[in-house]
Every structure is written in structure tokens, then in C-alpha cells.
Amino acid sequence: MNTEIICVVGARPNFMKIAPIMAAFAKHGVRAKLVHTGQHYDPAMSDSFFEQLGIPRPDVNLEVGSATHAVQTAEIMRAFEPVLDVEQPVALLVVGDVNSTIACALVAAKKGVKVIHVEAGLRSYDRAMPEEINRVLTDQISDLLFTTERAAQANLEREGVAAERVHFAGNVMIDTLRAHLARAVPASETLAGVPTRGYAVVTLHRPSNVDDEATFRSLLETLNQVAEKLDVVFPIHPRTKATAERFGMADMLARPGMRLLPPQGYLEMLGLTRDATVVLTDSGGLQEETTALGVPCITLRDNTERPITIAEGTNTLTGPNREKILQCLTDILANGGKRGRIPEFWDGQAADRIALALRAWLDAL
Ligand code: UD1
């Protein structure tokens, strides 16, 4: 039987999105194959997610690795085209907003292979973010778009995407969170005991925060101040670690109360997040995961493409502004922070809705 859909993953945030989709495709009889571009390749950034989330081994690994945006995107395109030639699928499914997403979508669209985008329509309206460019362009060349929140539909409408192409499916990343929450590794295990004063989980890797020396230094100084109140548990992204070393700021990561960890597995990170007093992050995924878990989140960005985490969830935007971050933390320590509620369709069933819609769409082609 021929392959109906080629699914693509490349970077860490893709893995938790594709896991429930592959499972739902198997359940609903959608014939799919999985391609890994190799954008992320460290075992801790990739393999561990396949093992913990039960994602099938990729049928193909393009092994492109790291490079500048242009070279990485070009290498993915060059390596991906022959895969489409061999497999001749009906459609390509991409998730999220990483370079692998736009690179493969562009190859498929030019070859007349239909493109399906999961997590479509999110907009930060900040074109300085590489992911924003990836989102806008991927949506423009997609035939079928699945959204995680209703604001995304309005964004797509404004950009001229026909409403009948857009389906509100809910959040597949939250499917994964719900499916694995009971197996999350307790923070007490990962940290060998939870600090008595509680702890903050920190993640930081956006170019806008770590590539500019003054911004990065100010953020680390702020985190050192946070560490006077709470332990700062910081699973550090390889690019952030490398940049701190390059700027001669490694000592700031080793100050009292700072607990540096290597990149964590999904189940370890889920446990750390669930049990945290607060999360400080510039990640898109963690803004949503903290909302789903009811844990206060301070987002170290000036904007978010996920406004529902502000309107309904536990998220607050501070940007890299020290006063705002510390004020927000003080409020959270005093009164527990925003309570929030679970957004519509963040119910663990999003991938099923996508698979059912796709089965019907494929049958009607
Ligand atoms: C990518 C995504 C970003 C996502 C993030 C999650 C794009 C534009 N960005 O950013 O949206 O939030 O993944 O992690 O696609 N590196 C390693 N090992 C790896 C992978 C990367 O050491 O397995 C290092 C390399 O030095 C590399 C750097 O991290 O140059 C950046 O990797 P890259 O994939 O280019 O972007 P991310 O910052 O990870």
C-alpha cells in the first residue's frame, strides 16, 4: 500500500506534537511515514523523546545538523526532495514553526504535494523571530490547517487563507502532556530532593534573549537575583551554554542557588514543571504546558504567538525587563499568581480530531 502522508519532525518541540498524531494515524487507518530532518541530533535533544514518547523510529533521517538558517533550510530542502520523489505521498504533514517545518513544506508545495500544517495561524507579529517567518510562510502554502486556539483562525482569515481550509482541532502537545502526566518523573528524583524553599524552572534559548550580550547578561543577573528567593533549576540549551561561555558569563550560571542541568528528557521536564513554584521561559511550548498544568509562567519575551495562555492561562509577559520579572515573581510568591483555566480543546483529543478529519479529507480527494 502506498504512503498517504509523510510526517516531518526536526527539532525538539516537534517531537511531543508528532507523537499523538502518529498514534492517531495508526488507530484511524491513515498510512503515514515519518521523516526526521536531523535539525536536532544530540541524544538528549532527540533520541530520548522517541524512546519516552513511543514515537516510531523515523523511516528516513536526513541528518542535516546545525548551520546558519539559510544553509540549514537549504540542506533540508535538498535532502528532502528525493524522499518525496520515492514515496509519492498524497500529502506532507508538518508541525510547529521550526526551520524543518518551512523547508519541507516549501519542497512539497512546489512539487504539487498537498501540505498539512498542525499548529497553524499562531502569530507573534514580530518578524525579528525566525519562527514567525516560518509560521507565516508555511500557512500560506498549506492546503489544510489545524489550529490550537480560536485567535489563530482570525489571524489566518486576515492573511487571506480560505476558512474552509482551517480546522480548530485543539492542542496536540497537550495530548502528549495528558497522556504522560502520570509517568512524569517527580522533581524530587531529578533534583535528588526538592529544595525546601521551592524552585523556579528556567529555560532560555531565543536569539533575542541570548545572542545580544547586554540582554543576556541582564537576564542572568536577574536570574541570580531570583536565586536569592528560590532555587533556579536551569536545564540549559546547548546554544545558550555555548553563548554564555563565549561572552565569559559562565560564572553567573554557577552562583549560589543556580542549579544547571543538561537538556532534560520529556518525562523529567514534565515532572520539573508540574512541581515548580514558577516557570521563567522564552519557550513557546512551556507557555502552553504551564497553562495546562496550572503553574504560573513568566514569559521572558515582549510578545507571544499564544495569546490564550495570557487571556485564559497562567502566563504573564515581562520581556527581559528586570523590574517586571522581579515584580511578577513577588506577586506569584505572595498570592500564587494567575489561576487560569484550561483552554477549549486542550483536552487530550486533538490528534484524534486531526486523524478523523484527515481520513475524511483523503477519502474525498
Ligand atoms: C530550534 C527552533 C526553535 C525551537 C528550538 C527548540 C528554528 C528556527 N528554531 O532552535 O523554534 O524553539 O529549536 O530547541 O528552527 N545544537 C546542539 N545539538 C542539537 C541541536 C542544536 O548542540 O541537537 C546547538 C548547535 O550549536 C546549533 C544550536 O544549538 O547551532 C541551534 O540549533 P538550531 O536547530 O539551529 O536552533 P535552536 O536554537 O535549537
Residues whose N, C-alpha, C, O or C-beta is under 5 A from the ligand:
A	BS01	UD1	A11 R12 P13 Q39 H40 Y41 D42 M45 S66 A67 D97 V98 N99 P130 E131 H205 P238 R239
